[in-house]
Amino acid sequence: MEGVLWKWTNYWSGWQTRWFILGNGVLAYYKSQEEVNQGCKGSMKVSACEIIVNPVDTTRMDLVIPGEQHIYLRAATSQERQQWLVALGSAKACVTTRSRKDSGESNPDNLKFKKSELRLYCDLLMQQVHMVKTAATQDGGPQLKKLDEATSLLGATCDTFIRTLEDCMKICNSNLAYEHPLQHTTELALPTIAANQTKAKSTKPSIPITRSHSVDNTMQGLGMNMPVLLSTMQGLGMNMPMLLSIV
C-alpha cells in the first residue's frame, strides 16, 4: 500500500505531507511521490512497532518503537486511516506468523504483539460504533451517507478483529501444548494401582473449555470489556455471534 499521509515534523514546521510506502514488512516515507527515487527519509519495521489509535481524532494514529522511535501520522479522512490501519495490522500479522513458522516453536513475543493488535482494533471498534450511533441519531433523521460510510468501516474492522483474535487463540493453544507435552505420557507411566488411586481422588468432573469461555477469558486478560461493546452494537441492530463462537 502507498499514499499520502500527514507527518508531524517539529514545532516549527508542524504537519507536513509525506509519501508513504508499505511493503515487505517495512513502512518507509519520502518527501513526495516524485522524489521516491532519491531514497526514503525514514523507515520503520512494522513487526517492531506498536500501532496506537488516537482516542479523539479519528484521522490520527501513532507508530511507536518503545525507547527508539515515535511517528505521529494523520490521514486526510477516517476512511483513509482505516485502510492504513488494516494494511499495517495485516503486515504485522504476516511477519509474526512467518517468524513463528520459521522458528518452529511458540514465541512469547508473538502473543504480546497480538495482544497489542487486539487492543488497537478494540479501540477502533469503539470509535466506529460511536460514529455509527452519532450518524443514526442526528436531529432531523439519520444521515444516510455518513451512516453508510461508518458501517462499512465497522464491518472491515470487525473482520480484522476476528482474524486477529483467532491468531491470538491459536498462539495461546500452541503455548499450552508446548508447556505441557508430557502430561499424557506421565499418566501412562504411573503404576496401575497408583494411577487408579489418582483417578479415584478426582471425582469432580472437569469442565471443558468452550469457545465462548476462551474468548471471554482472553478478552478479560486484555482488559477489554466485550459485553459493553457487544451490547452497544446490538443496540444499533448489529448482530455479531461470530465473536462468541470462534477459535
N, C-alpha and C positions, 0 to 999 in steps of 0.2 A: 504494500500500500504506500502511496505517496500523495503529498498535497501540502497546502499552506497552513501553517499554524502560527499563532502569535506567541512569541517567546519573551519572557521578562529578561532584559539585559542588565540594566542597572538603574539607579535613581535618576541619572542624568538623561538617558535615552528612553527609559521606560519600556513599553511593549513594542517589539519590532517583529515584522513578518519574516519568517524563515521557511525554506522549502525542506520538508522532512521526507525521508525515505525509510521505510521499514522493510528489511529483508534479511534472511538468514539469521534471525535472532538478534539483529542489531538495529537500533534506531539512530540514524545519522541525520544531521541537519546542515543545510547550506544557506548562504546568504540569499540566493534566489535560484529559481529553476534554470536560468540561463548560465549560472556560474557553477553548475554541478561538476563540470569537467575540471574545475580549478581545485577540487578537493573539498572535503567537508570541514566545517568549522568546529564540529564536535560530534561525539557519538556516545552511545550507552548500550551495554548489553542488557537485553530485556530480562534475561533469566536472573540477573543480579539485582534488579531494581524492584522497588515497591511502587505500585500504582495507587495514587490517592485521589479520590473524588472530592472536589470542593463541596462542602455541605450547603453552601448558599448560592454560589454562582454555577448555573447549570452548563456553562461553557468551559469551566476551568478544570484542570487536572494537573497533578504534580507527579513527577517521576523522581524517586529518591533511592540512592545507594547510601545507606546509613554511614555517616562519617566521611563520605567521599564526595558525593555529587548530588545536586538538587536542581532539577529543571522545572521551572514554572511555565505551564503552557495554557493557552486559551484558544478554543476553536471559534469559528465565526458563528455557529449555531449549536444548539444542544444536539441536533441530529448528527452533525459532523463529529462532535465529541463522542457520541455513542459509537459511531463507526470506528474511530480510532481506539476506543476502549476495548471493543470486541476484537479488533485486529491485534492489539497489544496482548490481550489476555490469551488469544489463540496462539500467538507466537511464543508466549511464555510457557503455555501448556505443552506445546510441541517439543520445546527444548528440554523441559523437565521429564517428559515421557521418554524421549530418546536417551537421555543420560541414565535413566533408571534401567532401561533395557541394556545399554552398553555395560553398565556396572554389574548386571546380573544379580543384584540384591537390592533390598529396600534401603533407601537413604532417608534419614530423619529430616533432612533439609527439604526433601520433596513435599512432605506433609506440611511443613511450615509455609512453603510457597503457596500451596493450595489453600491453606487457611487464609492467607492474605488476599488471595483472589476471591474467596468466598465473601470476605468482609467487603471487598470492593464492590462486588455485584449486589450484595445485600443493601449497601448504602445507595447504590444506583437504583435499585428496585424501589426503595422507599421514596427517593426523589421523583421517580417517574409515576408512581402511584399518586403522589401528591399533585403532579401535573395533570393527570387524568381527572382527579377529583375536582381540581380547580376549573378545568375546561368544561366539566359536566355540570357544574353548579353555578355558572355565571348568571348574573342578573339578565333577564330577557331571554333566557333559554340557553341550552348548550351551544358552545362554539364548535361546530362540526369539524371544521378544518383543523383546529388545534387538537380536538379530541382524537381525530384520525391519526395525526402525527404522533401524539403521545401514546396511543395504544399500540401503534406499530413499533415504536421504540421499546415499549414494555414487553411485547412478545419476543423480540430479539434478545432482550436482556434475560428473560426467563429461560429461553433455550440455552444460552451460555451459562447461566447459573446452574441449571440442571446438569449439564455436561461436566462442569467443574465439581459439583457435588458428587457425581458418580466417580470421577477420578479420585476425589478425596477418600471416598469409602473403599475404593479398590486398594489404595495405599494403606489404609487402616487394616484391612483384611490381610494384606500381604505382610504387614508388620507383625500381626498376631501369629501368622503361620511361621514367620521367621524366628519369633521369640520362643515358641513352644513346639518345636519339631519333634521332640522325643516323648511327648506326653502319652501317646498311644502305645509306643514301644515300652515305656516304663511299666505301664499297667499289665502288659502281656508278660513281662519278665518277673512279676511277682509270683511267689508260690501260690498254688491253687487255694489252700486254706486261707492264707493271708489276703488274697485277692477277694475271696468270698466275704471275709470279715469286713474288708474295706467297703465293699458294696453294700453290706448289710447295715453298716452305720449310716450310710447316706440314704435315708428313706424318703427324704423330701424331694419330690420330682423337680428336675431342672426346668427352668423357664427358658424356652427358646427365644433367641433374639430376633424379633420380627423386623421387617424393613422399616416400619414406622418408628420403632424403638431406636434403631440405629441412627436414623436421620435425626430424630429429636435429640438424642444424646450428643451427636456430632454438632448440631446447631447450638445447643446449650453450652457445649465446651468452647465454642467460638464466641460466646456472648451475644448471640443473635436471637431476638425474640420473634420466632416464626409465627406463633399464634396471632400476634398483633398484625404482622404483615399479611397473613392469610385472611384474617377477619376483615381487614381494610379492603383487600382485593375482592372478597366475596360481597362486601357491601356495595361494590361498584359493578356487581354482576359478573365477576371473573371467577371461573372455576379452575382450580389448579390441583386436582387429585394426584397428578403425576409426582408432585413434590413429596407425597407421603407413600409412594409405592415404588421408589427406585432402589437401586443397588444391584 
